[in-house]
Every structure is written in C-alpha cells, then in structure tokens.
Amino acid sequence: MKNIAIIGSGISGLTAAYLLSKKHKVTVYEKDNRIGGHTATVDIEKDGEKIAIDTGFIVFNDKTYPNYLALLDEIGIGKQATEMSFSVHNCQTGMEYNGHNLNTLFAQRRNLFRPKFWLLVKEILRFNKQCKAIFESQNYQSGLTLGQFLAENNFSDYFAEHYILPMGAAIWSSSLAQMGDFEFRFFVQFFHNHGLLNIADRPQWYVIPNGSRSYLAPLCEPFKDRIHLEANISGITRENNKVQLHFSHTEGNTQPNTETKYEEFDEVVIACHSDQALALLNDASNDENTILSAMPYSENSVVLHTDKRLLPKRQKAWASWNYQLSQDRHKAASVTYNMNILQGLQSKHTFCVTLNQKDEIDPASILREFTYHHPIFSAQSIKAQTQRDRICGINHTHFAGAYWHNGFHEDGVRSAVEVAKRFDCVLSK
C-alpha cells in the first residue's frame, strides 16, 4: 500500500482519489474552502422558490462520456435526459435562429425570405459532409487550422461568423478569433465524435438530478476523512525517492510567516490546472517546464442571473446554449445557458448562466458571480498532450486534468483513470 497525495478536488482529483483508495492510502488537498472544482451547484431562493442550479459542469451524453458514466454507475448516481440546442443572436443585425428543429430554425420568420440565411443552411450541410468525409479518410493536412480550412474551401464569412465559430467558441469558452486558430484535425475529431456533424442521430444529453454536486458525496465516501480544505501548499519537491508537500503557515489573519512544514508521500497526483501544477513544482524538470507551460488556461467571468435580455428576442429562438455575436472577434465567448431548459427547472423565473457579459446584465437580476478557468487549445497545446508520458509517472509524480484531452468532465475522469491504472486500480465498466 502506497501513501499518495492528491492535489486538487475537481473531477480529476476526486476520481483519482476514489480509484486509488481501493488499494492505497490517499489524502486530498484543496486550496479552496469547498470540493468539486467546476462541479458547482448553488442553492437559490427567490420569491419563495428554492432551486439548485448548476453554474459550472452541467451536461454529459451517452456517447462520448463512457468513463464518467461508468463512474456514476459505480457510485449509484442516476441521470436525467435534457435537450442540447444552440442559438445565435447577432446584436448588430438582429438576426437570430435556434438550430433545434425547423420551427426554431425559422423562429425569426423573415429568415424564410432571406437568401443569405438559406445559403447559411446550405453551407452547414456542406461543411458537415466535407468534415465527415475527411474524418473517415483521415486525410488531414498537417498544421491546418479551422480558419484556413474555411478559407481554402470557400465557406462564407457569414457561415463562419454565424455558425461554426460561435458554436466552437461556446463549447470551448474561447473567442471567435481563437476558434479560427484551432487545429482543424482536433476540431473535426471532436465534432464527429460528439455527433455535431449530424443533423439527426445525435447523442442523448443528460444532467444529474438535483444538480451535479449530487455525485460528490458518494464519490468521496471512501476517503471523506482525509480531505483537507484551504490547504496552503507552497511547493512540491522530489528527493530521497519520496515527494514532499510544503505548506505555508498562517496565524490568525496575519501574513504567512517564513516557516513552512512539509508532509512526505510515496507518490503525488497533481490534479489541478497545468499552469497551477507547474507553479507548485519547486524542482520542475525541463520536460515539466516545457510541456506544462505549453497548455495555458483562460479566465472566464460567469454570472447566474434572471435577465432574459441575454437570450434571443423571440422565445422560440431560446436554446440550451445561446450565443450573442458582437463586432469584437477577440472578445471571450459570449454565451448564455438557459438553465430552465437544461435542468428542466419548473419556475416562474428564467435562470441564466452567462459567460463574459456581466456589463450587459441588469445588476438587480444577478444572483451569484464566479470565475472559472478553461484550457486554451492550440497546435502547441495539442502537441504537448502527446508528450504526457515524458512527465506523468516520472519521479513519483502524476498529472491528471481535463487539459490532457478535450477539456471536459469526461476528460478529467479519463485522465484520472489513466493514472490509476499505473497502480492497478481500475474503474468498473
């Protein structure tokens, strides 16, 4: 039995702790005052209604979340079917649509008489067909970006700006400009695997009943007494065939003093963001420096509110995910999640979770505010992903996080499963 430290209590850290606890002694350290990371359900009481609303991790599906589904089955957590639809609203022109079905696609009826809109539909079909053919042939042009593919294949700016770039930006919480720089191969593989190149035959999406936090307690049950919150880890060193976690002391509300203590472990799983992981390593190797620094994160402002102006003007155009276009292509993703649709909330209020648009929200409607960080995907970061074995499992140190794959909850679980396999600890399937 090994004594293993887990740093971080997001989905990656908790899954690693759960699996490793089957055969080893694990201790979890979290710098925040709560566990869960992006699993952040909050309790809202408004006008006599009490509702649990997800503000970070929300949805998963039956096709591309095999590890997460297996984890839920193992800990006895069910799922609730939901609708995954996407809308775009152009703030300058007023054009809007919701791609859920034909009725919502033409929620703005005058789009029926707009040749440009019919061309958009035609280009969506052409884009899907071409990308599926490329996926099946695996005939990718080396180094090609999504923006370059669109230009080389004569897709219109209207198609790019009103469909594919905002959809990608909503998924990866990026700007339209960053989406244009996305590696085309990475993009196509993700869209194909998630059924986003199909008009029909898409995955069934789900949420966790009563909020995503419902899985936390059963997942943590085997090690619940070995979770340390507000853990102020000042650094990690590796020497004498062991791992030392150094902690800064605080006395009351004073500044940290210069003394530190450390605890020693046989192994450490660093399950925080790549940039945070690198910052913790006092003795980072050249490979650790190079690989982890190539996978940066971006900061996103998130607001839970009830201001319906952040949704499309027409209610038929309201979707699960609603993107607002502006003239600034470098602005971070401007997307609003309609939580009533996603979580099936029965309420007289419309609860919205909006990214990066706080200034446009009526302050009186704001219920909670958060800051979340998401990995930035580029040719550099995708190359770094392929070099994981150069640092993971080396020097008694293991790295887990969604940044090693596509950046989602499934990817966090997958990264933890891959770490746990080194210790002969597996997830039932």
DOSE-14962 format. One record per residue (C-alpha): residue in one letter; y, z, x. Coordinates in steps of 0.5 Angstrom, whole numbers, padded with zeros to 4 digits, always signed. Each point is the difference from the previous one (the first is absolute). Layout:
residues N
AYZX ...
END
This chain:
residues 429
M+0000+0000+0000 K+0007-0002+0003 N+0006+0003-0001 I+0005-0005-0003 A+0008+0000-0001 I+0002-0005-0006 I+0008-0001+0001 G+0003-0003-0007 S-0003+0002-0007 G+0002-0007-0003 I-0006-0004-0003 S-0003-0002+0007 G+0000+0007+0003 L-0003+0003-0006 T-0005-0005-0001 A-0002+0001+0008 A+0000+0008-0001 Y-0004-0001-0006 L-0005-0004+0003 L+0000+0003+0007 S-0001+0007-0004 K-0007-0002-0002 K-0002+0001+0007 H+0005+0003+0004 K+0006+0006+0000 V+0006-0004-0002 T+0007+0003+0000 V+0006-0004-0003 Y+0007+0001+0002 E+0006-0003-0005 K+0007+0001+0002 D+0003-0001-0007 N-0001+0006-0005 R-0005-0004-0004 I-0006-0004+0001 G-0001-0007-0002 G+0005-0005+0003 H+0001-0006-0004 T-0004+0004-0006 A+0006+0003-0003 T-0001+0001-0007 V+0006+0004-0003 D+0001+0004-0007 I+0006-0002-0004 E+0002+0004-0006 K+0005-0004-0004 D+0002+0001-0008 G-0006+0004-0001 E-0005-0004+0003 K-0004+0002+0006 I-0003-0006+0004 A-0003-0001+0007 I+0003-0006+0004 D-0002-0004+0006 T+0005-0001+0005 G-0004-0003+0006 F-0007-0002-0001 I-0001-0003-0007 V-0006-0005-0001 F-0006-0003+0003 N-0005-0005-0002 D-0008-0001-0001 K+0000-0006+0005 T+0004+0002+0007 Y-0001+0008+0000 P-0007+0001+0001 N+0001+0006+0005 Y+0005+0003-0005 L-0005-0001-0006 A-0006+0003+0004 L+0004+0006+0002 L+0003+0001-0007 D-0008-0001-0003 E-0002+0005+0005 I+0005+0006-0002 G+0000-0002-0007 I+0006-0003-0002 G+0001-0005-0005 K+0005-0006-0001 Q+0004-0003-0006 A+0001-0007-0001 T+0007-0003+0001 E+0004-0006+0000 M+0003-0003+0006 S+0005-0005-0002 F+0006-0003+0004 S+0007-0002-0002 V+0006-0003+0004 H+0007+0001-0003 N+0006-0004+0004 C+0006+0005+0000 Q+0005-0006+0001 T-0003-0006-0005 G-0003+0005-0005 M-0007-0004+0001 E-0006+0005-0002 Y-0007-0001-0001 N-0007+0004+0000 G-0006-0003+0002 H-0005+0004-0004 N-0001-0005-0005 L+0003-0007-0004 N+0004+0004-0004 T+0003+0005+0005 L+0001-0006+0005 F+0005-0003-0005 A+0003+0007-0002 Q+0006-0004+0001 R-0001-0006-0005 R+0005-0004+0003 N-0004-0001+0006 L-0004-0004-0004 F+0005-0006+0001 R+0002+0001+0007 P-0004-0005+0004 K+0001+0005+0006 F-0004+0005-0003 W-0005-0005-0002 L+0000-0002+0008 L-0001+0007+0002 V-0006+0001-0004 K-0003-0007+0003 E+0001+0003+0007 I-0003+0006-0002 L-0006-0003-0002 R+0000-0005+0007 F+0001+0006+0004 N-0006+0004-0003 K-0004-0007+0001 Q+0002-0001+0007 C-0001+0007+0002 K-0007+0001-0003 A-0002-0007+0004 I+0003+0003+0007 F-0004+0007-0001 E-0006-0004-0002 S+0000-0004+0006 Q+0003+0005+0005 N+0005-0006+0002 Y+0006+0005+0002 Q+0005-0003+0005 S+0001+0005+0006 G+0006+0004-0001 L+0002-0003-0006 T+0005+0004-0005 L+0000+0000-0007 G+0007-0002+0000 Q-0002-0006+0005 F-0006-0002-0005 L+0005+0000-0006 A+0005-0005+0004 E-0006-0004+0003 N-0003-0001-0007 N+0007-0002-0003 F+0000+0006-0005 S+0007+0001-0003 D+0005+0006+0002 Y-0001+0001-0008 F-0007+0001+0000 A+0000+0005+0007 E+0006+0004-0003 H-0002+0001-0007 Y-0008+0001+0001 I-0003+0000+0007 L+0005+0004+0004 P+0001+0005-0005 M-0007+0001-0002 G-0002+0002+0007 A+0007+0004+0001 A-0002+0004-0006 I-0008+0001+0003 W+0002+0002+0007 S+0007+0003-0001 S+0004-0005+0004 S+0006-0004+0000 L-0001-0008-0002 A+0002-0002+0007 Q-0006+0005+0003 M-0004-0004-0005 G+0002-0006+0003 D-0002+0002+0006 F-0007+0003-0002 E-0006-0003+0004 F-0003-0006-0005 R-0007+0002+0001 F+0001+0007-0001 F+0003-0001-0007 V-0005-0005-0002 Q-0006+0004+0001 F+0004+0006-0004 F+0002-0004-0006 H-0007-0004+0000 N-0004+0007+0000 H+0004+0003-0005 G+0000-0006-0005 L+0007-0001+0001 L-0001-0008+0001 N-0004+0000-0007 I+0004-0001-0007 A-0006+0003-0003 D-0006+0004+0003 R+0004+0006+0003 P-0002+0007+0002 Q+0000+0005-0005 W+0005+0005+0002 Y+0000+0008-0001 V+0004+0006+0000 I-0003+0007+0001 P+0000+0004-0007 N+0006+0006+0000 G+0003-0003+0007 S-0003-0002+0006 R+0000+0007+0003 S-0006+0002-0004 Y-0004-0002+0006 L+0003+0004+0005 A-0003+0007-0002 P-0008-0003-0001 L+0001-0004+0007 C+0003+0007+0004 E-0005+0005-0003 P-0005+0000+0006 F+0006+0002+0005 K+0005+0002-0005 D+0001+0007+0004 R+0001-0004+0006 I+0006-0004-0002 H+0007+0002+0004 L+0006-0002-0003 E+0007+0000+0003 A-0004-0001+0007 N+0006-0001+0005 I-0004-0004+0005 S+0004-0001+0006 G-0005-0004+0004 I-0007-0002+0002 T-0003+0000+0007 R-0007-0002+0002 E-0003+0004+0006 N-0007+0003+0002 N-0004-0004-0005 K+0004+0003-0005 V+0006-0001-0005 Q+0006+0005+0000 L+0005+0000-0006 H+0006+0003+0002 F+0004+0004-0005 S+0008+0002+0000 H+0001+0007-0003 T+0006+0002-0005 E+0002+0007-0001 G+0003+0000-0007 N+0006-0005-0001 T+0002-0001+0008 Q-0001-0006+0004 P-0007-0001+0003 N-0001+0004+0007 T-0002-0002+0006 E-0007+0003+0000 T-0006-0004-0003 K-0007+0002-0002 Y-0006-0005+0000 E-0007-0001-0003 E-0006-0003+0003 F-0004-0005-0003 D-0006-0004+0002 E+0003-0007-0004 V+0006-0001-0004 V+0001-0005-0005 I+0008-0002+0000 A+0000-0003-0008 C+0008-0001+0000 H+0004-0006+0001 S-0001-0004+0006 D+0007+0002+0002 Q-0001+0007-0001 A-0006+0000+0003 L+0003-0003+0007 A+0005+0005+0000 L-0005+0006-0001 L-0003-0002+0007 N+0002+0003+0006 D-0004-0004+0004 A-0001-0006-0003 S-0003-0006+0004 N+0002-0006+0001 D-0004-0003-0005 E+0002+0005-0005 N+0007-0001+0001 T-0001-0008-0001 I-0004+0000-0006 L+0003+0005-0004 S+0007-0002+0002 A-0001-0007-0003 M-0001+0003-0007 P+0006+0002-0003 Y+0002+0003-0006 S+0006-0001-0005 E+0003+0005-0004 N+0001-0001-0008 S+0004+0004-0005 V-0004+0002-0006 V+0003+0003-0007 L-0003+0002-0006 H+0005-0001-0006 T+0000-0003-0007 D+0006-0005+0001 K-0003-0006-0004 R+0005-0005+0003 L-0004+0000+0006 L-0005-0004-0004 P+0001-0007-0002 K+0004-0001-0006 R-0005-0002-0005 Q-0005+0005-0002 K-0006-0006+0000 A+0002-0001+0008 W-0001+0007+0001 A-0006+0000+0005 S-0004+0006+0004 W+0004-0003+0006 N+0007-0002-0001 Y+0004-0004+0006 Q+0007+0000+0000 L+0003-0006+0004 S+0007+0000+0004 Q+0003-0004+0005 D-0002+0004+0005 R-0006-0002+0003 H+0000+0005+0005 K+0000+0006-0005 A-0006+0004+0000 A-0005-0001-0006 S+0004+0001-0007 V-0006+0001-0005 T-0001+0005-0006 Y-0006+0002-0002 N-0001+0002-0008 M-0004+0006+0000 N-0001+0000-0007 I-0004-0007+0001 L-0003+0002+0006 Q-0003+0007-0002 G+0000-0001-0008 L+0005+0005-0001 Q+0002+0002-0007 S+0007+0002+0000 K+0007-0002-0004 H+0003-0001+0007 T-0002-0005+0005 F-0001+0003+0007 C+0001-0005+0006 V-0001+0001+0008 T+0005-0004+0003 L+0000-0002+0008 N+0006-0001+0004 Q+0005-0001-0006 K+0003+0007-0001 D+0007-0002+0000 E-0001-0004-0007 I-0004+0005-0003 D+0004+0005-0005 P+0001+0006+0003 A-0002+0004-0006 S-0006-0003-0001 I-0003+0002+0007 L-0006+0005-0001 R-0002+0000+0008 E+0001-0003+0006 F-0005-0002+0006 T+0000-0003+0007 Y-0007-0004+0001 H-0001-0004+0007 H-0004-0006+0000 P-0003-0004+0005 I+0003-0007+0002 F-0005-0006+0001 S+0002-0005+0005 A-0004-0004+0005 Q+0001+0005+0005 S-0003+0006-0004 I-0006-0004-0002 K-0002-0002+0007 A+0001+0008+0001 Q-0005+0001-0005 T-0005-0004+0003 Q+0000+0005+0006 R-0001+0006-0003 D-0007+0001+0004 R+0004+0001+0006 I+0003+0006-0002 C-0004+0003-0006 G-0005+0005+0002 I+0002+0000+0007 N+0002+0006+0004 H-0003+0004-0006 T+0006-0003-0005 H-0001-0004-0006 F+0005-0003-0004 A+0000-0001-0008 G+0005-0003-0004 A+0001-0006-0005 Y+0004-0004+0005 W-0006-0002+0003 H-0002-0004-0005 N+0004-0003-0006 G+0005+0007-0001 F-0003+0002-0007 H-0004+0006-0002 E-0007-0003+0001 D+0002-0002+0007 G+0002+0007+0001 V-0007+0002-0002 R-0004-0006+0003 S+0004+0003+0007 A-0003+0007-0001 V-0007-0003-0002 E+0000-0004+0007 V+0002+0007+0004 A-0005+0004-0004 K-0006-0005+0002 R+0001+0002+0007 F-0002+0007-0002 D-0006-0002-0004 C+0004+0002-0006 V+0000-0006-0006 L+0002-0001-0007 S-0005-0001-0005 K+0000-0006-0004 
END
